[in-house]
C-alpha cells in the first residue's frame, strides 16, 4: 500500500459530508448507445439500404458493447462518493470490486479539469487530482462527472488547504497574473505542420479499414467509382497534381481546425503562488496546473516550417505530469506563437529577465559532426536511388537516368539539411542552467536546471568513436527524462559534464597517463 492509498477510517457520523457525482451523468452514459445507432444509419445510407448479415452482426455486437459500457458507467455513478477533510481527500467506488483511495493534501501536485463536448452539453466536467507519482498508473484520483460549479469549488477548497498546510501565500485576486492569452493572429501558424496532411491519410485508412471489417468493399462504393471515372478522364499529370492539391487543402483545413479546437480560449496564468495554469480548448476544455517547485526548465521547439515563418512553441520541463503521453500533452505551455513571444514566456515561466534559451552563448561542435551528417545524406541518397538504377540496368535506361538524377537531387537537399543541422548544434552552461540545442526538422533548445540533473549517460557509436565524438545525456526526473548534447568532442563533453555537476562523473572517468617525451 502506497502512502497516498492508506485509507484513514472515520466514524459514521461524518458520512453526511460525502459528495457524489452529478445525476446528469446518467444522460451522458446513455448517449454512448447513440454511436452504434448512428453508425448503422450511415451504413444504411452508404449501401442504399442493402444490409447484409455481416453488417447486422457487427451492429448488434457494437450495440451490446456500448450497452455494457453504459451499464458499467451507471454503476460508477451509483457507487462513487468522495469527501475532503482538513488533511486529505478520500474516494470510495465500486460494488463488486470495491476501491478506497485516500490522498494527503500535502501530496497533491495539481488539480486539472477536463470537459468533453458531451460533458459540456450537460454542464459537467472531470476533475483529476495528480500526486506526481509517475511510477504507477494509480497515482492520484479522478472524479468523472461533477457539475462545473462543484468542481471549481472543490479545486478552490483543495488549493486553500494546500496553502494553509504548506504555509504558502495566497495570490492577490486583484493582481493580474496573466502570462499569455490567445491572439487569433497566431492562426497563421496553424497550417505550418505536416500533421494535417498526415491526418488525411490516417482518416482515409481508418474509414477503409472499418468498412473492410464490415465486409464492404470501399472501392465498390458509388462515390469512389465516380472519383475513379473522373480521374481517368484527365491527363495523368493533371490528376496527380489535382490530387496532391486536394490533400494539401484538406490537410491545411484539418490543421487549422485542430488549432482552433485545441487552443481556443487559451490562457496561461499564475492563479496562485507557486502554480502555473494552462486553460485551453474549444469543444474539449482543459485546465492543467503545473507546480513551479517541480519545474526543472523549459524547451523551445521550432518545427522546420514554423521556424521559417518565425514561430515556436514552449513546453515545460517538469516532473509529476504523468506518463509519456500525458507529459507530452500536459507540458504544453503555448500553441505556435511568434518566436519573440515564446522567448518572453519562457523567461516569465522560469522567473528570469531573459530566457536562458536566448541569452546563453552556445558553443559550436567539431566539424566532424558536420561530416557525419553529410555522410548520412550520401547514404540515404544512394539507398533510395539504388532500386531505380538496378531495375534500369535490367529493364530500361530511363530508370537508370531517373536513379542518378534522384540521387543528385536528394544529395543536394540532404547536404543543405546537414549544414542546417550542424549549425543548430550547441551547448552551454548559463548560470544555473544547462542549455542544449539540436535538430533540423524540429530545432529544440532546452534549458535544464543543473540541480535537476541526476545522472549522465554517454553513448558512442562506431562512427562516433572514429570521429572522436560522443553524445552526452543529462538524465532528469522531469520532462523527457534525458536531454542530449549530440556529437560533442570527447574532452569537451566530459568537461561540460564535470562543470555542470562537479564530481558526479568523476568516479567513472579513467584519466589517460601523461605522455613522456
C-alpha positions in Angstrom: 0.0 0.0 0.0 1.4 3.3 -1.0 1.3 6.3 1.4 -1.4 8.0 -0.7 -3.6 5.0 -0.7 -3.6 4.5 3.0 -7.2 4.9 4.0 -7.9 6.6 7.2 -11.1 5.2 8.7 -13.6 7.6 10.2 -16.7 7.3 12.2 -20.1 7.1 10.7 -21.1 10.5 12.0 -19.2 12.1 9.2 -20.9 10.2 6.4 -23.2 13.2 5.6 -20.1 15.1 4.3 -19.6 12.6 1.4 -20.3 14.0 -2.0 -21.5 12.1 -5.1 -21.2 12.5 -8.9 -23.9 14.6 -10.6 -27.1 12.7 -11.6 -26.8 14.3 -15.1 -24.0 11.8 -15.7 -26.8 9.3 -16.4 -27.7 11.2 -19.6 -24.1 11.2 -20.7 -23.8 7.5 -20.2 -27.0 6.8 -22.1 -25.7 8.8 -25.1 -23.0 6.2 -25.6 -25.7 4.0 -27.2 -26.2 6.7 -29.9 -22.8 5.8 -31.5 -23.8 2.3 -32.9 -27.2 3.6 -34.0 -25.5 6.5 -35.9 -23.0 4.1 -37.5 -25.8 1.7 -38.6 -27.7 4.7 -40.1 -24.7 5.9 -42.0 -24.0 2.4 -43.3 -27.6 2.1 -44.5 -27.3 5.3 -46.4 -24.0 4.4 -48.0 -25.2 1.0 -49.1 -28.6 2.1 -50.3 -30.4 0.0 -47.7 -28.7 -3.3 -48.8 -27.6 -4.5 -45.3 -26.0 -8.0 -45.2 -25.7 -10.4 -42.3 -22.2 -9.4 -41.5 -23.3 -5.8 -41.1 -26.1 -6.8 -38.8 -23.8 -9.0 -36.6 -21.3 -6.1 -36.4 -24.1 -3.7 -35.4 -25.5 -5.9 -32.8 -22.1 -6.6 -31.3 -21.2 -2.9 -31.2 -24.6 -2.1 -29.6 -24.2 -4.8 -26.9 -20.6 -3.5 -26.2 -21.9 0.1 -25.8 -24.8 -1.1 -23.5 -22.2 -2.9 -21.3 -20.1 0.3 -21.2 -23.1 2.4 -20.3 -24.0 -0.1 -17.6 -20.5 0.0 -16.1 -20.7 3.8 -16.1 -24.0 3.7 -14.4 -22.6 1.5 -11.6 -19.8 4.1 -11.2 -22.4 6.9 -10.9 -24.3 4.9 -8.2 -21.3 3.7 -6.2 -18.8 6.6 -6.3 -18.6 9.0 -3.4 -15.9 11.4 -2.2 -15.1 13.9 0.6 -12.5 16.4 1.6 -11.2 16.5 5.2 -8.8 19.1 6.6 -5.8 16.8 5.7 -6.8 14.5 2.9 -9.1 13.6 0.0 -11.0 10.3 0.1 -12.7 8.4 -2.8 -14.8 5.2 -2.5 -16.2 3.5 -5.5 -17.3 0.1 -6.9 -19.8 -2.5 -5.7 -18.3 -5.9 -6.7 -14.6 -4.7 -6.8 -14.6 -2.0 -4.2 -11.8 0.6 -4.2 -11.0 3.0 -1.5 -8.3 5.7 -2.0 -7.1 8.5 0.2 -4.6 11.2 -0.7 -3.0 13.5 1.8 -3.4 17.2 0.9 0.4 17.6 1.2 0.9 15.2 -1.8 -1.4 16.9 -4.2 0.6 18.4 -7.0 -2.2 19.6 -9.3 -5.9 19.6 -9.8 -7.0 19.6 -13.5 -10.4 20.0 -15.1 -11.3 18.5 -18.5 -14.7 18.6 -20.2 -15.6 16.9 -23.5 -18.5 18.2 -25.6 -21.0 15.7 -24.0 -20.0 16.9 -20.6 -20.3 20.5 -21.6 -23.8 20.0 -23.0 -24.9 18.7 -19.6 -22.8 21.2 -17.6 -20.4 18.6 -16.3 -16.6 18.2 -16.1 -14.0 15.7 -15.0 -11.6 16.6 -12.1 -8.3 14.8 -11.8 -6.1 15.2 -8.7 -2.4 14.4 -9.5 0.2 13.4 -6.9 3.2 13.4 -9.2 3.5 9.6 -8.9 4.7 8.7 -12.4 5.7 5.2 -11.5 2.2 3.8 -11.3 -1.0 4.5 -13.3 -2.8 4.6 -10.0 -1.3 7.8 -8.8 -3.9 10.4 -8.0 -7.6 10.1 -8.4 -10.3 11.2 -10.8 -13.9 12.3 -10.4 -15.6 12.0 -13.8 -19.0 13.7 -13.8 -19.0 16.7 -11.4 -21.1 19.8 -12.0 -18.8 22.6 -13.2 -19.6 24.7 -10.2 -18.9 21.8 -7.7 -15.6 21.0 -9.5 -14.5 24.7 -9.3 -15.5 24.8 -5.6 -13.6 21.5 -4.9 -10.5 22.8 -6.6 -10.7 26.1 -4.7 -11.0 24.3 -1.4 -8.1 22.0 -2.1 -6.0 25.0 -3.0 -6.8 26.7 0.3 -6.0 23.6 2.3 -2.7 23.1 0.4 -1.7 26.7 1.0 -2.6 26.5 4.7 -0.6 23.3 5.3 2.5 24.4 3.3 2.5 27.9 4.6 2.3 29.5 1.1 0.9 33.0 0.4 -2.4 33.2 -1.4 -2.3 35.2 -4.6 -3.9 38.6 -4.6 -7.1 38.3 -6.6 -6.7 42.0 -7.8 -3.3 41.3 -9.3 -3.2 40.4 -13.0 -1.5 37.0 -13.1 -1.8 36.5 -16.9 1.3 35.4 -18.7 -0.2 35.0 -22.1 -3.6 34.6 -23.8 -4.9 33.7 -27.2 -4.3 36.1 -30.1 -6.2 34.9 -33.2 -3.3 36.3 -35.4 -1.5 33.1 -34.3 -3.8 31.2 -36.5 -1.4 31.9 -39.4 0.9 29.3 -37.9 -1.7 26.5 -37.7 -1.1 25.1 -41.3 2.7 25.0 -40.8 2.7 21.4 -39.7 2.8 18.1 -41.6 0.3 16.5 -39.2 -2.6 17.9 -41.1 -1.6 16.1 -44.3 -0.7 13.0 -42.3 -4.1 13.2 -40.7 -5.8 12.9 -44.1 -4.1 9.6 -44.8 -4.9 8.4 -41.2 -8.6 9.3 -41.6 -8.8 7.6 -45.0 -7.1 4.5 -43.7 -9.4 4.3 -40.7 -12.5 4.6 -42.8 -11.2 1.9 -45.3 -10.4 -0.5 -42.5 -13.7 0.0 -40.8 -15.7 -0.6 -43.9 -13.5 -3.6 -44.9 -14.1 -5.2 -41.5 -17.8 -4.8 -42.2 -17.3 -6.8 -45.4 -18.0 -3.7 -47.5 -15.5 -3.1 -50.3 -14.8 0.7 -50.2 -13.6 0.6 -53.9 -17.1 -0.5 -55.0 -18.9 2.4 -53.4 -20.6 4.8 -55.8 -18.7 7.9 -54.7 -15.4 6.1 -55.1 -16.4 4.8 -58.6 -17.3 8.3 -59.6 -14.0 9.8 -58.5 -12.1 7.0 -60.3 -14.0 7.7 -63.5 -13.3 11.5 -63.3 -9.6 10.7 -62.5 -9.3 8.5 -65.6 -10.8 11.2 -67.9 -8.0 13.7 -67.4 -4.2 13.5 -68.1 -2.2 11.6 -65.5 0.0 14.6 -64.6 -3.1 16.8 -64.1 -4.8 14.1 -62.0 -1.8 13.7 -59.7 -1.4 17.5 -59.3 -5.1 17.9 -58.5 -4.9 15.0 -56.0 -1.9 16.5 -54.2 -3.6 19.9 -54.1 -6.8 18.5 -52.7 -4.9 16.5 -50.0 -2.9 19.7 -49.1 -6.0 21.8 -48.9 -7.8 19.2 -46.7 -4.7 18.9 -44.5 -4.4 22.7 -44.1 -8.1 22.8 -43.2 -7.6 20.0 -40.7 -4.6 21.6 -39.1 -6.4 24.9 -38.7 -9.5 23.2 -37.2 -7.2 21.3 -34.8 -5.6 24.5 -33.7 -8.9 26.2 -33.1 -10.3 23.3 -31.2 -7.2 22.6 -29.2 -6.2 26.2 -28.4 -9.5 28.2 -28.4 -9.8 30.1 -25.2 -6.1 29.7 -24.4 -4.9 31.4 -21.2 -1.6 30.9 -19.3 -1.5 32.4 -15.9 -0.2 32.1 -12.3 -3.5 31.8 -10.3 -1.8 31.2 -7.0 1.7 31.3 -5.6 3.9 28.6 -7.0 1.4 27.4 -9.6 1.2 27.7 -13.4 -2.1 27.1 -15.1 -2.9 26.5 -18.8 -6.6 26.7 -19.9 -7.5 25.9 -23.5 -9.9 24.1 -25.7 -13.0 25.0 -27.7 -15.0 21.8 -27.7 -12.9 19.8 -25.2 -11.9 22.2 -22.5 -8.8 21.6 -20.4 -7.3 23.2 -17.4 -3.8 22.0 -16.5 -1.9 23.0 -13.4 1.9 22.7 -13.0 3.6 23.2 -9.6 6.5 25.5 -10.1 8.7 23.8 -7.5 8.6 20.8 -9.8 9.6 22.9 -12.8 13.1 22.0 -14.0 13.3 24.1 -17.1 11.7 24.9 -20.5 12.0 23.7 -24.0 11.5 25.9 -27.1 10.6 23.8 -30.1 10.8 25.2 -33.7 9.5 22.7 -36.4 11.0 23.5 -39.8 8.1 25.2 -41.5 7.2 27.1 -38.2 10.9 28.2 -37.9 10.9 29.6 -41.4 7.8 31.6 -40.5 9.4 32.9 -37.3 7.3 30.8 -34.9 7.9 28.5 -32.0 6.3 26.5 -29.2 7.1 26.4 -25.5 7.0 23.3 -23.3 7.6 22.9 -19.6 10.2 20.5 -18.3 8.5 19.4 -15.1 8.1 16.3 -13.1 4.7 14.9 -12.0 2.9 15.3 -15.3 2.1 11.6 -15.8 3.4 9.0 -18.2 5.0 9.8 -21.6 1.7 10.6 -23.4 0.3 12.7 -20.5 3.6 14.5 -20.2 3.6 15.4 -23.9 0.1 16.8 -23.7 0.2 18.5 -20.3 3.6 20.1 -20.6 2.5 22.4 -23.5 2.6 26.0 -22.3 1.8 27.7 -25.6 0.4 27.0 -29.1 2.6 28.0 -32.1 3.4 31.7 -31.3 5.9 34.3 -32.6 9.5 33.4 -31.6 10.0 36.6 -29.6 6.8 35.9 -27.6 7.9 32.3 -27.0 11.2 33.5 -25.6 9.4 36.1 -23.3 7.0 33.4 -22.0 10.0 31.0 -21.3 11.7 33.8 -19.3 8.5 34.6 -17.4 7.9 30.9 -16.5 11.4 30.5 -15.2 11.3 33.8 -13.4 14.2 35.2 -15.3 14.7 38.6 -17.0 15.8 36.9 -20.3 15.3 33.3 -21.1 18.5 31.2 -20.9 17.4 29.6 -24.2 18.0 33.1 -25.8 20.8 34.5 -23.7 23.2 31.6 -23.5 26.2 31.7 -25.9 26.2 28.2 -27.3 29.5 26.6 -28.1 29.7 25.1 -31.6 30.5 21.4 -32.1 33.5 19.9 -34.0 33.5 19.8 -37.8 33.4 16.0 -37.5 29.8 16.4 -36.6 29.1 18.0 -39.9 30.9 15.2 -41.8 28.7 12.7 -40.1 25.5 14.5 -41.3 26.8 14.8 -44.8 27.7 11.1 -44.8 24.1 10.3 -43.8 22.8 12.4 -46.7 25.0 10.5 -49.1 24.0 7.1 -47.7 20.2 7.8 -47.9 20.6 9.3 -51.4 22.3 6.1 -52.6 19.9 3.8 -50.9 16.8 5.5 -52.4 18.3 5.7 -55.9 19.8 2.2 -56.0 16.5 0.4 -56.8 15.9 2.6 -59.8 19.4 2.0 -61.2 19.2 -1.7 -60.5 15.8 -2.1 -62.3 17.1 0.2 -65.1 20.1 -2.0 -65.8 17.7 -4.9 -66.2 14.7 -3.2 -67.9 15.3 0.2 -69.5 17.9 3.1 -69.4 15.1 5.5 -68.5 15.2 4.2 -64.9 19.0 4.5 -64.8 18.7 8.2 -65.6 15.9 8.5 -63.1 18.1 6.9 -60.5 21.1 9.1 -60.8 19.1 12.3 -61.1 17.2 11.3 -58.0 20.5 10.6 -56.2 22.0 14.0 -57.1 18.8 15.9 -56.1 18.5 14.1 -52.8 22.1 14.5 -52.0 22.0 18.3 -52.6 18.9 18.6 -50.4 20.5 16.4 -47.8 23.7 18.4 -47.7 21.6 21.6 -47.2 19.8 19.9 -44.2 23.2 18.6 -42.9 24.6 22.1 -42.8 21.4 23.4 -41.1 21.6 20.6 -38.5 25.2 21.3 -37.8 24.6 25.0 -37.3 21.8 24.1 -34.9 24.1 22.1 -32.6 25.3 23.8 -29.5 25.6 23.7 -25.7 26.4 26.0 -22.8 26.3 26.4 -19.1 24.4 29.5 -18.3 24.1 30.3 -14.6 22.1 27.5 -13.0 21.1 26.1 -16.4 22.5 23.6 -18.8 21.4 24.7 -22.3 21.5 22.3 -25.3 20.2 22.7 -28.8 19.9 20.3 -31.8 17.7 19.2 -34.7 16.8 20.5 -38.1 13.3 19.2 -38.9 12.4 20.3 -35.3 15.0 22.5 -33.7 14.8 22.1 -29.9 16.5 24.4 -27.4 16.2 23.1 -23.8 17.3 25.0 -20.7 17.6 22.4 -17.8 18.3 23.4 -14.2 21.7 21.9 -13.3 20.5 20.8 -9.8 17.8 18.8 -11.6 20.4 16.6 -13.3 20.5 13.2 -11.5 23.0 11.4 -13.8 24.8 11.3 -17.1 24.7 8.9 -20.0 27.4 8.7 -22.5 26.9 6.9 -25.8 29.4 6.4 -28.7 28.6 4.5 -31.9 31.4 3.0 -34.0 31.3 6.0 -36.3 31.4 8.5 -33.3 34.4 6.7 -31.9 36.3 7.0 -35.2 35.3 10.7 -35.4 36.3 11.4 -31.7 32.7 12.3 -30.7 30.2 11.3 -28.1 26.6 12.0 -27.2 26.1 13.2 -23.6 22.7 12.7 -22.0 21.6 14.7 -18.9 19.2 12.4 -17.0 16.5 14.1 -15.0 13.2 13.1 -13.3 11.3 15.7 -15.4 10.1 16.1 -19.0 11.5 13.6 -21.5 13.8 12.1 -18.9 17.0 12.7 -20.9 18.3 15.8 -22.7 21.1 15.1 -25.0 24.2 17.1 -26.2 24.7 15.4 -29.5 28.1 14.8 -31.3 30.3 16.8 -28.9 34.0 16.3 -28.7 35.1 13.7 -26.1 37.2 16.0 -23.9 34.7 18.9 -24.4 31.8 16.7 -23.5 33.4 15.3 -20.3 34.5 18.8 -19.3 30.9 20.0 -19.8 29.5 17.2 -17.5 32.1 18.0 -14.8 31.5 21.7 -15.0 27.7 21.3 -14.9 27.6 18.9 -11.9 31.0 18.8 -10.3 32.0 15.3 -9.1 29.1 13.4 -10.5 31.0 11.9 -13.4 34.5 11.9 -11.8 34.3 8.3 -10.3 33.7 6.8 -13.7 36.5 8.6 -15.6 39.8 6.9 -16.1 42.4 9.6 -16.8 45.0 8.8 -19.5 48.6 8.7 -18.3 50.7 11.7 -19.2 52.9 11.2 -22.2 56.7 11.5 -21.7 58.8 13.0 -24.4 
